[in-house]
């Protein structure tokens, strides 16, 4: 088969993206899909009920499949039985769909929505599509730990990832982010001179702990600092009014909302960020080159966010406060120290950008396409044996 024929066949066979649940899994999946689609590859999506079908964006024009089997983690015998049944059904459906699509590869982004598609792919035996996973944290997640043993390639966001299986083929790609975030890479950090812009984000819905702690901590700052603050804070809908009122009482300019559509603009203008340490959040911080105070989610089974935050702290790019220690006095003390020392903020911003990988989506796409081409490339013809050299003895 010629090279041109190989390329045409590859492009016609879809690459299936398996992702669902939270934006932390779906945003990098969309970023990768955009790169693959721009290179001419057909894209299909396998997801769960929480994500649902996509009416806009890169997946809108391709095949989309909503599978059962998400949310299989849990406790209790009845829950586990239902989860096992849903997983079996989802895997069987994925197997049937993948065979019909003649998919060339399946790419999972962690979380349980990626499990049925990748198990379905594996069950196709020697005719199976190639299997890739992306790990966005410094600790391999539970779903990825299950799948990593038979993956053809594992893309990682951190140089060191705990729990990777021995012998796994890993490539440090970084975390794919939205184009507007990647575009922030290389923009210079300007330390605060007059106004200090503080950005507080807490995940897709905001975290109540930030609504409880941050306004109280700011109230404890010296008046000279409070007068310079402008706060943009994400909060749950039910907390918005009380947080807004707290800042109004302090005379602090503040924008409070459950959701901000201009995250890139806000991040690019921030002097300091307070938030969680999920893989996507950390990637956005490093691509933008912004210093941060990180409060890892305390309920993660393997403390993935703690490991993510620790990697940034070790590099001098951030400060970490564990949630039990995230109190108004503790936060106020750290804020007072940092906001009074622009050089520390500038140094952390520089360190953060040193960890950035704004081309993560392209690097991951390279891993996938190079592996596909390696599988489809015909083996070299065996060389004809040559006659053995005969030694002449006197």
ZAMARGU-4260 file (C-alpha; in steps of 0.2 Angstrom, whole numbers, plus 5000, padded with zeros to 4 digits):
<rodrens>
0) 5000/5000/5000 | 5007/5017/4996 | 5010/5031/5008 | 4996/5041/5001 | 4984/5027/5002
5) 4989/5024/5020 | 4986/5042/5024 | 4969/5043/5016 | 4964/5027/5025 | 4969/5034/5042
10) 4960/5050/5039 | 4944/5041/5035 | 4944/5030/5050 | 4939/5040/5065 | 4948/5044/5081
15) 4936/5042/5095 | 4938/5054/5110 | 4931/5047/5126 | 4927/5061/5139 | 4913/5067/5150
20) 4908/5073/5167 | 4917/5089/5172 | 4926/5103/5162 | 4943/5097/5169 | 4941/5081/5157
25) 4931/5089/5143 | 4941/5105/5140 | 4957/5096/5136 | 4947/5083/5125 | 4940/5097/5115
30) 4957/5105/5113 | 4965/5089/5106 | 4950/5086/5095 | 4952/5103/5087 | 4970/5099/5083
35) 4966/5082/5076 | 4952/5089/5065 | 4963/5103/5058 | 4975/5089/5052 | 4960/5081/5043
40) 4956/5067/5055 | 4938/5062/5057 | 4932/5064/5075 | 4919/5054/5085 | 4914/5057/5103
45) 4909/5045/5116 | 4903/5053/5132 | 4891/5051/5147 | 4874/5058/5152 | 4881/5072/5162
50) 4891/5079/5146 | 4877/5074/5134 | 4878/5078/5115 | 4888/5093/5109 | 4878/5105/5098
55) 4892/5117/5095 | 4911/5116/5093 | 4922/5103/5086 | 4911/5088/5090 | 4895/5095/5083
60) 4898/5089/5065 | 4904/5071/5070 | 4896/5056/5077 | 4892/5057/5095 | 4887/5042/5107
65) 4881/5044/5125 | 4885/5028/5134 | 4880/5021/5151 | 4893/5017/5164 | 4898/5034/5171
70) 4899/5036/5189 | 4904/5018/5194 | 4913/5023/5209 | 4903/5022/5225 | 4899/5012/5241
75) 4886/4999/5245 | 4882/4982/5238 | 4867/4988/5228 | 4876/5003/5221 | 4891/4992/5215
80) 4879/4979/5207 | 4870/4993/5197 | 4887/5001/5193 | 4894/4984/5187 | 4879/4981/5176
85) 4880/4999/5168 | 4898/4997/5165 | 4895/4980/5156 | 4882/4988/5145 | 4892/5003/5141
90) 4907/4992/5136 | 4896/4981/5125 | 4889/4996/5117 | 4906/5004/5114 | 4913/4988/5107
95) 4899/4987/5094 | 4900/5005/5089 | 4919/5004/5088 | 4918/4989/5076 | 4905/4998/5065
100) 4915/5014/5065 | 4931/5005/5061 | 4940/5017/5073 | 4958/5019/5071 | 4961/5025/5089
105) 4952/5028/5105 | 4958/5042/5117 | 4952/5043/5135 | 4954/5058/5146 | 4952/5050/5163
110) 4936/5048/5174 | 4924/5034/5173 | 4916/5040/5156 | 4932/5035/5148 | 4931/5017/5155
115) 4918/5009/5144 | 4925/5015/5127 | 4943/5010/5131 | 4937/4993/5138 | 4927/4991/5123
120) 4942/4994/5112 | 4952/4982/5121 | 4939/4968/5119 | 4941/4969/5100 | 4957/4959/5101
125) 4970/4960/5088 | 4959/4971/5077 | 4957/4983/5091 | 4960/5002/5088 | 4975/5010/5096
130) 4972/5015/5114 | 4978/5031/5122 | 4975/5040/5138 | 4979/5057/5145 | 4983/5060/5164
135) 4980/5077/5169 | 4987/5075/5187 | 5003/5071/5196 | 4995/5055/5202 | 4987/5043/5190
140) 4968/5043/5193 | 4958/5028/5197 | 4951/5026/5180 | 4967/5028/5171 | 4976/5016/5183
145) 4964/5003/5177 | 4967/5007/5159 | 4985/5011/5158 | 4991/4993/5158 | 4985/4991/5140
150) 4987/5008/5133 | 4998/5011/5118 | 5003/5028/5124 | 5000/5039/5139 | 5001/5057/5139
155) 5005/5066/5155 | 5004/5084/5161 | 5018/5082/5174 | 5036/5076/5173 | 5033/5065/5188
160) 5017/5055/5189 | 5014/5043/5203 | 5006/5025/5201 | 5011/5024/5182 | 5014/5005/5178
165) 5031/4999/5175 | 5036/4999/5156 | 5022/5011/5151 | 5025/5021/5136 | 5023/5039/5142
170) 5026/5056/5134 | 5026/5072/5143 | 5014/5083/5133 | 5006/5094/5146 | 4988/5098/5148
175) 4978/5104/5132 | 4969/5120/5136 | 4957/5132/5127 | 4965/5142/5113 | 4962/5158/5122
180) 4971/5152/5137 | 4986/5145/5127 | 4987/5162/5119 | 4992/5170/5135 | 5008/5161/5135
185) 5023/5173/5134 | 5013/5188/5140 | 5023/5198/5153 | 5017/5198/5171 | 5015/5216/5177
190) 5016/5217/5196 | 5003/5228/5205 | 5007/5246/5206 | 4991/5254/5211 | 4976/5242/5209
195) 4979/5224/5214 | 4968/5212/5204 | 4964/5196/5214 | 4955/5182/5205 | 4946/5169/5215
200) 4940/5153/5206 | 4934/5137/5213 | 4930/5125/5199 | 4915/5125/5187 | 4902/5129/5201
205) 4913/5139/5213 | 4918/5132/5230 | 4909/5137/5246 | 4925/5137/5256 | 4931/5152/5246
210) 4915/5161/5249 | 4917/5158/5268 | 4935/5162/5270 | 4941/5175/5257 | 4930/5190/5261
215) 4934/5187/5280 | 4953/5186/5276 | 4952/5202/5266 | 4943/5211/5280 | 4959/5207/5291
220) 4971/5216/5279 | 4978/5233/5282 | 4968/5247/5276 | 4982/5252/5264 | 4980/5235/5255
225) 4961/5234/5255 | 4960/5251/5247 | 4969/5244/5232 | 4960/5228/5229 | 4949/5223/5215
230) 4942/5206/5218 | 4934/5195/5205 | 4927/5179/5213 | 4917/5164/5207 | 4904/5158/5219
235) 4889/5147/5220 | 4873/5155/5215 | 4866/5154/5232 | 4882/5162/5239 | 4883/5177/5227
240) 4873/5189/5236 | 4881/5187/5253 | 4899/5187/5246 | 4894/5203/5236 | 4887/5211/5252
245) 4903/5207/5262 | 4914/5216/5249 | 4902/5231/5248 | 4903/5232/5267 | 4922/5233/5266
250) 4921/5246/5252 | 4930/5234/5240 | 4926/5234/5221 | 4921/5216/5217 | 4913/5206/5203
255) 4905/5190/5210 | 4897/5177/5199 | 4894/5158/5197 | 4902/5159/5180 | 4913/5170/5170
260) 4914/5168/5151 | 4930/5179/5149 | 4941/5168/5160 | 4956/5171/5148 | 4954/5190/5150
265) 4952/5189/5169 | 4967/5177/5171 | 4978/5188/5160 | 4974/5203/5171 | 4976/5195/5188
270) 4990/5199/5199 | 4986/5184/5211 | 4974/5169/5209 | 4966/5159/5223 | 4959/5142/5219
275) 4959/5123/5218 | 4973/5113/5210 | 4965/5103/5197 | 4975/5098/5182 | 4966/5110/5170
280) 4967/5124/5183 | 4986/5122/5185 | 4989/5121/5167 | 4979/5137/5164 | 4989/5146/5178
285) 5006/5140/5171 | 5002/5144/5153 | 4996/5162/5158 | 5011/5163/5170 | 5002/5169/5185
290) 5006/5166/5204 | 4993/5157/5214 | 4988/5152/5231 | 4981/5134/5229 | 4969/5125/5241
295) 4968/5107/5235 | 4951/5098/5235 | 4952/5088/5251 | 4941/5073/5246 | 4951/5067/5231
300) 4954/5048/5234 | 4973/5049/5230 | 4976/5068/5234 | 4979/5071/5216 | 4977/5090/5218
305) 4989/5090/5233 | 5002/5082/5222 | 4998/5095/5208 | 5000/5109/5220 | 5016/5102/5228
310) 5024/5102/5210 | 5021/5120/5208 | 5026/5125/5226 | 5042/5115/5223 | 5046/5125/5207
315) 5042/5142/5216 | 5027/5145/5206 | 5013/5145/5220 | 5009/5143/5238 | 4998/5129/5245
320) 4986/5130/5260 | 4978/5113/5264 | 4959/5116/5267 | 4959/5112/5286 | 4972/5126/5287
325) 4963/5138/5275 | 4956/5150/5288 | 4954/5169/5287 | 4969/5172/5299 | 4980/5161/5289
330) 4975/5167/5272 | 4976/5185/5278 | 4994/5183/5284 | 4999/5175/5267 | 4990/5189/5257
335) 4998/5203/5267 | 5015/5195/5265 | 5013/5192/5246 | 5004/5208/5241 | 5016/5219/5250
340) 5031/5211/5240 | 5028/5213/5221 | 5045/5204/5218 | 5039/5188/5226 | 5024/5188/5215
345) 5035/5192/5199 | 5046/5178/5204 | 5032/5166/5206 | 5024/5171/5189 | 5041/5168/5181
350) 5042/5151/5189 | 5024/5147/5183 | 5028/5151/5165 | 5043/5140/5166 | 5032/5125/5169
355) 5020/5130/5154 | 5017/5119/5139 | 5005/5129/5128 | 5008/5117/5113 | 5001/5102/5123
360) 4987/5098/5111 | 4999/5097/5097 | 5011/5086/5106 | 4997/5074/5111 | 4991/5074/5093
365) 5009/5070/5087 | 5010/5055/5099 | 4993/5048/5092 | 4997/5051/5074 | 5015/5045/5075
370) 5009/5029/5083 | 4995/5026/5070 | 5007/5029/5056 | 5019/5017/5064 | 5006/5003/5065
375) 5000/5005/5047 | 5017/5007/5039 | 5021/4991/5031 | 5036/4981/5038 | 5052/4983/5029
380) 5057/4969/5016 | 5069/4957/5023 | 5087/4959/5017 | 5093/4945/5006 | 5106/4935/5016
385) 5124/4938/5011 | 5137/4924/5010 | 5147/4922/5025 | 5165/4928/5024 | 5176/4913/5023
390) 5193/4914/5032 | 5208/4907/5023 | 5220/4898/5034 | 5238/4895/5028
</rodrens>
